[in-house]
Amino acid sequence: MARRRFAPSHGFAGPHVFVPLDDSAWDHERIETEIADIEKRHGFATDDVAERFRDSPAYRGDEAHVVRRYWSGATRFDLEAEGVRDYLDLNKRPEQWIIRPLTLRELAAAQVMTSAGSWDAAATSAYLSACIGLEGVTGGREQQLAALLRARGEGYAHGGTRPTDDAVLEATQTIAYEIPSEVGNAILRLSQDLSDDEKKRSAGPHGGTSPTAPATTEG
């Protein structure tokens, strides 16, 4: 018998906080144990990473693990939703990237600049999204990179097209080269259309849309 998930408990207006998958502040042992329990209950087993990501009942569907749902953007990177914060040790000072959803105009601009760039399209789109949708971050080392990305985002808003530069790459070396891409992809997931459950929740008493729902027009 399939479980029926409760109505969404996450906030639409934020704050939206992305903590990277490999951050040591996550209780990885507990998360992996609970994911294994879900998979065992469904008789799912594989050593293939891609297959697990694509088909695991712990990653997708009504019984997906709450932390996997968080990382997928399904709960709009709301750390207070579905008990996600219980898996995070704040005493370990996790990286917390404060992000926002992109407007339709910003998404369109990123697509145009992606087509004009020399990088792989997916990587460029993620990078540009990080520049445009990043609002802040905790930690000293991350602050330098965040400031550079936000400055590039302001430049793109005024017609800039250069996808990256040496200063950004140098800043990533003190943290992780993949960080701009990870943050950018999180912003793209945050900017995804409302799910059916979210649409029901955000509908007003007369069929309108709640002002707390993610923006879908230019801001």
BAFI-3210 file (N, C-alpha, C; in Angstrom, 3 decimals, decimal comma, padded with zeros to 6 digits):
// residues 219
n [1|2|3|4|5|6|7|8|9|10|11|12|13|14|15|16|17|18|19|20|21|22|23|24|25|26|27|28|29|30|31|32|33|34|35|36|37|38|39|40|41|42|43|44|45|46|47|48|49|50|51|52|53|54|55|56|57|58|59|60|61|62|63|64|65|66|67|68|69|70|71|72|73|74|75|76|77|78|79|80|81|82|83|84|85|86|87|88|89|90|91|92|93|94|95|96|97|98|99|100|101|102|103|104|105|106|107|108|109|110|111|112|113|114|115|116|117|118|119|120|121|122|123|124|125|126|127|128|129|130|131|132|133|134|135|136|137|138|139|140|141|142|143|144|145|146|147|148|149|150|151|152|153|154|155|156|157|158|159|160|161|162|163|164|165|166|167|168|169|170|171|172|173|174|175|176|177|178|179|180|181|182|183|184|185|186|187|188|189|190|191|192|193|194|195|196|197|198|199|200|201|202|203|204|205|206|207|208|209|210|211|212|213|214|215|216|217|218|219]
n.u [000,850|000,674|002,173|000,672|001,711|001,930|000,515|002,564|005,069|006,942|008,322|007,528|008,530|011,034|013,570|015,843|018,103|021,052|022,883|025,771|025,957|028,145|028,971|030,485|028,919|026,483|024,643|025,817|026,008|023,619|021,761|022,408|021,897|019,126|018,219|019,040|017,342|014,822|015,148|015,572|013,114|011,586|012,713|014,777|017,907|021,170|024,413|025,067|025,608|024,284|021,918|020,824|020,366|018,472|016,342|015,900|013,665|014,107|015,090|013,284|009,735|006,848|007,930|010,426|013,512|013,734|015,984|017,059|014,953|015,187|017,744|017,067|015,575|012,891|011,664|012,187|014,637|014,308|015,305|013,830|011,778|010,056|011,700|014,386|016,535|017,226|019,089|021,403|024,324|024,728|026,733|029,042|029,434|028,304|028,586|026,454|024,629|022,909|020,204|018,139|015,111|015,238|013,938|011,684|012,770|015,478|016,140|015,796|017,773|020,076|019,974|020,393|022,994|024,312|024,173|025,886|028,314|031,533|031,772|030,672|027,195|025,422|027,088|027,735|025,210|024,611|026,685|026,158|023,671|024,389|025,790|023,757|021,601|022,586|022,624|024,001|026,373|027,621|030,659|034,206|036,052|034,269|032,998|034,553|034,440|031,663|031,242|032,607|031,122|028,604|029,227|029,826|027,306|025,898|027,206|026,404|023,749|023,855|024,519|026,862|028,820|030,809|031,632|033,224|036,148|039,650|039,874|037,606|038,001|040,373|039,488|037,808|039,579|040,319|038,199|036,261|036,420|034,061|032,027|030,698|029,189|027,622|026,107|024,822|023,304|021,603|020,152|018,851|017,231|015,708|014,284|012,485|009,280|006,178|005,157|002,403|001,220|002,180|000,952|-001,708|-001,569|-000,749|-002,827|-005,280|-008,344|-010,084|-009,119|-006,831|-003,285|-001,136|000,760|003,127|004,160|006,711|008,258|007,183|007,337|009,046|011,157]
n.v [-001,196|002,122|004,979|008,062|011,255|013,957|017,322|019,909|021,209|023,113|026,466|029,014|031,554|031,715|031,669|030,369|027,910|026,436|023,635|022,000|018,676|017,059|018,139|018,015|018,399|017,193|014,344|011,800|009,016|008,273|009,156|007,540|005,016|005,101|005,517|003,092|001,382|002,103|001,355|-001,389|-002,197|-001,927|-003,769|-002,977|-002,905|-002,030|-001,499|000,444|003,797|005,746|004,407|004,057|006,717|007,391|005,527|004,704|004,166|005,623|007,961|009,106|009,645|008,819|007,947|009,009|009,887|012,412|014,128|013,650|014,690|017,328|017,985|017,686|019,872|019,783|020,604|023,252|024,050|024,556|024,475|023,978|022,348|019,245|018,068|018,233|019,685|018,208|016,406|017,728|019,027|021,863|022,823|022,133|024,043|024,287|024,934|027,391|028,370|031,105|031,423|032,387|032,011|032,230|034,766|034,701|036,306|036,371|033,649|033,332|035,092|033,822|031,536|032,609|033,681|031,347|029,959|031,521|031,172|029,547|027,324|024,030|023,644|023,023|023,401|026,115|027,319|026,668|028,013|030,729|030,971|030,728|033,105|034,986|034,304|034,047|035,059|035,228|033,844|031,703|031,784|032,455|031,849|031,231|033,633|035,328|034,086|034,181|036,943|037,557|036,073|037,290|039,864|039,332|038,563|040,990|042,281|040,759|041,420|043,855|043,446|041,969|039,170|037,313|034,101|033,196|033,809|034,234|035,055|034,076|031,320|031,006|031,609|029,458|027,430|027,449|026,352|024,463|023,324|022,697|024,131|026,623|025,493|023,600|025,245|026,822|024,897|024,158|026,518|026,541|024,290|025,213|027,110|025,738|024,791|024,990|022,129|019,771|019,425|021,717|023,699|023,350|024,083|026,749|028,017|030,501|031,402|032,048|030,862|032,137|032,947|032,472|035,120|034,208|032,235|030,904|033,251|033,688|035,453|038,316|040,043]
n.w [000,000|-000,943|000,505|001,442|000,989|003,291|003,118|001,652|003,815|003,701|003,364|000,951|000,572|001,673|004,302|001,807|001,975|001,056|001,806|001,024|-000,368|000,449|002,838|006,029|008,225|007,944|009,080|007,921|008,255|009,560|007,631|005,367|006,446|006,895|004,298|003,157|004,561|003,556|000,871|001,182|002,197|-000,060|-001,690|-003,321|-004,897|-005,858|-007,295|-008,940|-009,359|-010,936|-011,595|-009,088|-008,320|-010,215|-009,932|-007,267|-004,552|-002,296|-003,148|-004,861|-005,320|-003,181|-000,770|-000,538|001,003|003,521|003,489|000,991|-000,491|000,239|-000,886|-003,554|-004,069|-003,707|-001,367|-001,423|-000,362|002,358|005,522|007,754|007,059|007,173|009,080|008,378|009,484|011,704|010,874|010,643|012,014|013,547|015,136|013,897|012,056|009,261|005,701|004,579|002,043|001,005|-001,011|-003,837|-005,813|-009,402|-011,575|-014,401|-016,405|-015,664|-015,864|-018,611|-019,546|-018,616|-020,177|-022,724|-022,477|-021,920|-024,349|-025,792|-024,631|-024,026|-022,486|-021,433|-021,855|-019,663|-017,448|-017,701|-017,457|-014,798|-013,481|-014,138|-012,929|-010,263|-009,957|-010,305|-008,586|-005,978|-002,619|-000,214|002,222|004,823|006,792|006,538|004,359|002,321|001,940|000,321|-002,214|-002,613|-002,763|-005,134|-007,014|-006,794|-007,641|-010,296|-011,107|-010,965|-013,001|-015,241|-015,296|-016,411|-019,019|-019,354|-020,573|-020,102|-019,030|-016,849|-014,745|-013,877|-011,217|-009,886|-010,233|-008,789|-006,217|-005,728|-005,245|-002,593|-001,367|-002,846|-006,133|-007,398|-006,227|-007,231|-009,336|-007,941|-006,227|-008,130|-009,539|-007,474|-007,214|-009,683|-009,316|-007,211|-008,568|-010,072|-011,508|-009,650|-007,786|-008,104|-005,561|-004,283|-005,782|-005,052|-002,400|-002,581|-003,812|-003,569|-001,736|-003,763|-005,977|-006,690|-006,526|-003,825|-002,302|-001,290|-002,822|-005,066|-007,276|-010,620|-012,582|-013,975|-011,654]
ca.u [000,000|001,518|001,951|000,256|002,491|001,182|000,641|003,890|005,256|008,019|007,948|007,816|009,191|012,381|014,867|016,254|019,486|021,649|024,055|026,247|025,769|029,294|029,367|030,681|027,927|025,369|024,794|025,819|025,765|022,179|021,063|022,620|021,211|017,687|018,010|019,160|016,129|013,743|015,413|015,364|011,671|011,041|013,434|015,620|019,343|022,036|025,711|025,229|025,257|023,296|020,656|020,275|019,857|017,309|015,245|015,736|012,480|014,564|015,468|012,138|008,458|006,183|008,717|011,789|014,062|013,538|017,191|017,133|013,966|015,795|018,793|016,468|014,853|011,449|011,189|012,652|015,805|013,831|015,894|012,850|010,742|010,108|012,711|015,709|017,560|017,633|020,204|022,491|024,954|025,113|027,968|030,142|029,487|028,173|028,423|025,049|024,541|021,575|019,888|016,760|014,721|015,400|012,734|011,655|013,718|016,828|016,325|015,957|019,082|021,083|019,941|021,014|024,436|024,817|024,346|026,973|029,543|032,393|031,722|029,559|025,971|024,903|028,001|027,605|023,923|024,729|027,567|025,439|022,618|025,048|026,100|022,548|020,673|023,240|022,408|024,970|026,910|028,330|032,055|035,151|036,580|033,192|032,578|035,291|033,868|030,310|031,327|032,995|029,997|027,551|029,699|029,651|025,876|025,536|027,735|025,560|022,486|024,075|024,937|028,094|028,614|031,924|031,121|034,042|037,441|040,671|039,657|036,628|038,633|041,341|038,738|037,254|040,638|040,384|037,005|036,105|036,224|032,695|031,035|029,797|028,262|026,673|025,191|024,012|022,306|020,604|019,298|017,987|016,216|014,819|013,485|011,606|007,848|005,503|004,613|000,942|000,880|002,456|-000,073|-002,919|-001,336|-000,588|-004,060|-006,067|-009,740|-010,824|-008,384|-005,647|-002,029|-000,625|001,941|004,329|004,637|007,882|007,960|007,282|007,465|010,241|011,065]
ca.v [000,000|003,306|006,037|009,347|012,292|015,092|018,563|020,508|021,978|024,076|027,832|029,442|032,854|031,601|031,642|029,179|027,685|025,229|023,056|021,007|017,258|016,435|018,868|017,087|018,661|016,251|013,039|010,912|007,625|008,119|009,323|006,356|003,889|005,230|005,292|001,642|000,758|002,341|000,516|-002,788|-002,410|-002,015|-004,783|-002,315|-003,055|-001,808|-000,890|001,465|005,102|006,404|003,683|004,359|008,085|007,447|004,614|004,347|004,723|006,539|009,202|009,658|009,043|009,193|007,587|009,538|010,354|013,859|014,856|013,573|015,650|018,652|018,191|017,764|021,131|019,549|021,387|024,626|024,297|025,031|023,589|023,696|021,462|017,782|017,603|018,179|020,238|017,173|015,650|018,684|019,468|023,265|023,075|021,901|025,218|023,916|025,992|027,675|029,303|031,707|031,545|032,769|031,539|033,183|035,168|034,226|037,115|035,922|032,336|033,536|035,720|032,782|030,657|033,324|033,751|029,976|029,618|032,315|030,863|028,490|026,179|023,107|024,407|022,799|024,026|027,562|027,688|026,581|029,097|031,989|030,962|031,015|034,534|035,806|033,963|033,932|036,226|035,287|032,564|031,756|031,355|033,421|031,486|031,270|035,017|035,871|033,528|034,700|038,335|037,541|035,584|038,308|040,960|038,892|038,596|042,380|042,588|040,124|042,163|045,044|043,077|041,187|037,827|036,425|033,090|033,001|034,468|033,620|035,382|033,129|030,001|031,024|031,574|028,123|026,504|027,409|025,641|023,314|023,809|022,415|024,879|027,456|024,643|023,020|026,297|027,190|023,852|024,264|027,659|026,096|023,396|026,077|027,886|024,860|025,058|024,421|020,778|019,755|019,655|023,118|024,514|023,266|024,838|028,177|028,579|031,272|030,978|032,291|030,292|032,925|032,388|033,118|035,946|033,558|031,242|031,360|034,156|033,116|036,563|039,112|040,748]
ca.w [000,000|-001,075|001,469|000,893|001,648|003,814|002,359|001,818|005,044|003,513|003,021|-000,411|000,550|002,195|003,612|001,073|002,409|000,466|002,458|000,063|-000,087|001,097|004,040|007,151|009,264|007,773|009,735|006,750|008,664|009,790|006,356|004,538|007,079|006,660|002,868|002,952|005,103|002,592|-000,302|001,575|002,321|-001,413|-002,450|-004,320|-004,639|-007,014|-007,036|-009,969|-008,798|-011,794|-011,469|-007,762|-008,350|-011,103|-009,626|-005,867|-003,882|-001,253|-003,809|-005,576|-004,976|-001,940|000,406|-000,656|002,266|003,661|003,109|-000,478|-000,994|000,431|-001,891|-004,890|-004,204|-003,558|-000,224|-001,653|000,488|003,654|006,528|008,796|006,526|007,246|010,016|007,751|010,374|012,661|010,297|010,455|013,255|013,351|015,867|012,963|011,180|007,845|004,698|004,315|000,918|000,955|-002,431|-004,181|-007,151|-010,503|-012,285|-015,788|-017,185|-015,328|-016,471|-020,051|-019,763|-018,402|-021,341|-023,845|-022,241|-022,007|-025,765|-026,347|-023,907|-024,551|-021,596|-021,558|-021,613|-018,316|-016,484|-017,829|-016,893|-013,346|-013,036|-014,255|-011,921|-008,990|-009,939|-010,265|-007,510|-004,677|-001,776|000,868|002,671|006,090|006,731|006,001|003,039|001,347|001,713|-000,820|-003,430|-002,759|-003,215|-006,546|-007,810|-006,804|-008,493|-011,686|-011,372|-011,237|-014,326|-016,248|-015,344|-017,240|-020,354|-019,416|-021,114|-019,820|-018,107|-015,650|-014,819|-013,034|-009,813|-009,358|-010,164|-007,696|-004,965|-005,508|-004,841|-001,138|-000,882|-003,740|-007,497|-007,840|-005,468|-008,037|-010,069|-006,986|-005,793|-009,289|-009,791|-006,415|-007,562|-010,775|-008,740|-006,439|-009,516|-010,850|-011,383|-008,490|-007,917|-007,978|-004,153|-003,968|-006,433|-004,235|-001,175|-002,838|-004,362|-002,609|-001,601|-005,001|-007,087|-006,975|-006,041|-002,621|-002,563|-000,782|-003,782|-005,829|-008,376|-011,957|-013,527|-013,687|-010,382]
c.u [000,884|001,167|001,471|000,973|001,586|001,383|002,005|003,975|006,310|007,487|008,325|008,707|010,622|012,388|015,147|017,745|019,998|022,900|024,539|026,145|026,902|029,758|029,424|029,672|026,687|025,670|024,714|025,509|024,276|021,405|021,185|021,927|019,719|017,346|018,063|017,914|014,952|013,913|015,174|013,885|011,011|011,744|014,310|017,082|020,115|023,348|025,997|024,726|024,157|021,927|019,998|019,658|018,563|016,107|014,997|014,482|012,845|014,943|014,267|010,856|007,965|006,991|010,161|012,248|014,013|014,781|017,403|016,133|014,506|016,820|018,219|015,774|013,360|010,859|011,771|013,789|015,423|014,336|014,914|011,800|011,058|011,232|014,120|016,811|018,047|018,829|021,461|023,013|025,487|026,378|029,207|030,244|029,422|028,157|026,936|024,961|023,102|021,259|018,433|016,416|014,917|014,044|012,787|012,650|015,154|017,127|016,567|017,326|020,198|021,151|020,623|022,525|025,077|025,100|025,510|028,317|030,316|032,404|030,661|028,286|025,456|025,770|027,876|026,302|023,970|025,569|026,840|024,337|023,192|025,351|024,856|021,726|021,286|023,056|023,423|025,431|027,568|029,787|032,960|035,629|035,503|032,777|033,267|034,700|032,469|030,322|031,684|031,830|028,898|027,949|029,542|028,170|025,391|026,034|026,876|024,239|022,603|024,729|026,237|027,842|029,727|031,525|031,942|035,320|038,384|040,442|038,670|037,259|039,634|040,625|038,183|038,320|040,769|039,183|036,862|035,762|034,765|031,648|030,149|028,764|027,208|025,635|024,269|022,946|021,225|019,634|018,357|016,885|015,207|013,851|012,522|010,135|007,286|005,041|003,095|000,512|001,102|001,409|-001,358|-002,766|-001,319|-001,838|-004,844|-007,509|-010,567|-010,057|-007,149|-004,416|-001,537|000,605|003,233|004,862|005,827|007,480|008,110|007,335|008,675|010,045|011,873]
c.v [001,243|004,328|007,287|010,436|013,423|016,318|019,181|021,358|023,068|025,448|028,173|030,690|032,809|031,709|030,306|028,994|026,360|024,839|021,924|019,565|016,656|017,175|017,909|017,304|017,785|014,964|011,971|009,462|007,371|008,198|008,066|005,125|003,936|005,049|003,801|000,915|000,921|001,423|-000,955|-003,115|-002,568|-003,072|-004,203|-002,464|-002,832|-001,209|000,229|002,805|005,775|005,741|003,988|005,754|008,166|006,684|004,324|004,969|005,679|007,897|009,895|008,983|009,433|008,879|008,066|010,100|011,882|014,656|014,793|014,548|017,075|018,922|018,325|019,095|020,998|020,335|022,803|025,024|025,008|024,051|023,221|022,687|019,996|017,248|017,529|018,640|019,207|016,366|016,512|019,145|020,894|023,627|022,868|023,010|024,844|025,138|026,167|028,777|029,802|032,027|031,997|032,206|032,623|033,542|034,608|035,004|036,639|034,549|032,464|034,131|034,696|031,842|031,298|033,348|032,371|029,606|030,371|031,981|029,719|027,246|025,190|023,834|024,251|023,479|025,534|028,039|027,680|027,722|030,433|032,088|031,257|032,495|035,375|035,560|033,817|035,218|036,337|033,905|032,762|031,389|032,364|033,096|031,626|032,702|035,619|035,386|034,081|036,131|038,412|037,114|036,641|039,507|040,591|038,930|039,993|042,802|042,002|040,873|043,412|044,687|042,311|039,769|036,853|035,396|032,904|033,804|033,845|033,884|034,413|031,746|029,925|030,930|030,182|027,156|026,420|026,684|024,345|023,852|023,697|023,328|025,792|026,642|024,051|024,051|026,701|026,170|023,850|025,401|027,294|025,168|024,195|026,813|027,038|025,188|024,431|023,000|020,856|020,033|021,111|024,035|024,516|024,118|026,337|028,827|029,297|030,798|031,180|031,796|031,065|032,254|033,185|033,948|035,315|032,501|031,785|032,220|033,446|034,198|037,379|039,913|042,019]
c.w [000,000|-000,004|000,751|001,665|002,123|002,915|002,620|003,074|004,868|003,116|001,594|-000,429|001,070|003,708|002,938|001,323|001,852|001,239|001,555|000,572|000,729|002,353|005,234|008,275|009,123|008,526|008,647|007,125|008,869|008,483|005,504|005,120|006,786|005,187|002,561|003,453|004,142|001,379|000,005|001,653|000,957|-002,267|-003,531|-003,940|-005,934|-006,544|-008,028|-009,443|-009,609|-011,661|-010,124|-007,757|-009,145|-010,555|-008,152|-005,262|-002,755|-001,828|-004,447|-005,108|-003,588|-000,687|000,317|000,689|002,339|003,241|001,603|-001,105|-000,856|-000,659|-003,298|-005,141|-004,001|-002,396|-000,248|-000,716|001,791|004,711|007,634|008,334|006,767|008,151|009,467|008,705|011,392|012,173|010,158|011,813|013,056|014,120|014,992|011,912|009,688|006,937|004,451|003,267|000,822|-000,507|-002,627|-005,546|-008,195|-011,094|-013,708|-016,642|-016,930|-015,916|-017,971|-020,363|-019,608|-019,604|-022,542|-023,686|-022,301|-023,454|-026,393|-025,720|-024,530|-023,671|-022,056|-021,121|-020,183|-017,269|-016,517|-017,203|-015,373|-012,803|-013,051|-013,204|-010,547|-008,869|-009,690|-009,007|-006,130|-003,875|-000,642|001,269|004,030|005,871|006,055|004,604|001,973|001,003|000,492|-002,134|-003,666|-003,283|-004,691|-007,434|-007,906|-007,661|-009,956|-012,056|-011,690|-012,617|-015,433|-016,395|-016,209|-018,580|-020,469|-019,901|-020,759|-018,763|-016,844|-015,793|-013,805|-011,549|-009,161|-009,208|-009,019|-006,345|-004,681|-004,997|-003,326|-000,542|-001,669|-005,119|-007,931|-007,214|-006,325|-008,802|-009,139|-006,553|-006,942|-009,606|-008,722|-006,715|-008,709|-010,263|-007,906|-007,355|-010,334|-010,591|-010,110|-008,790|-007,781|-006,540|-003,759|-004,586|-005,614|-002,986|-001,424|-003,410|-003,280|-002,584|-002,859|-006,221|-007,453|-006,422|-004,849|-002,947|-002,060|-001,727|-004,555|-007,017|-009,705|-013,027|-013,131|-012,414|-010,388]
res [m|a|r|r|r|f|a|p|s|h|g|f|a|g|p|h|v|f|v|p|l|d|d|s|a|w|d|h|e|r|i|e|t|e|i|a|d|i|e|k|r|h|g|f|a|t|d|d|v|a|e|r|f|r|d|s|p|a|y|r|g|d|e|a|h|v|v|r|r|y|w|s|g|a|t|r|f|d|l|e|a|e|g|v|r|d|y|l|d|l|n|k|r|p|e|q|w|i|i|r|p|l|t|l|r|e|l|a|a|a|q|v|m|t|s|a|g|s|w|d|a|a|a|t|s|a|y|l|s|a|c|i|g|l|e|g|v|t|g|g|r|e|q|q|l|a|a|l|l|r|a|r|g|e|g|y|a|h|g|g|t|r|p|t|d|d|a|v|l|e|a|t|q|t|i|a|y|e|i|p|s|e|v|g|n|a|i|l|r|l|s|q|d|l|s|d|d|e|k|k|r|s|a|g|p|h|g|g|t|s|p|t|a|p|a|t|t|e|g]
***
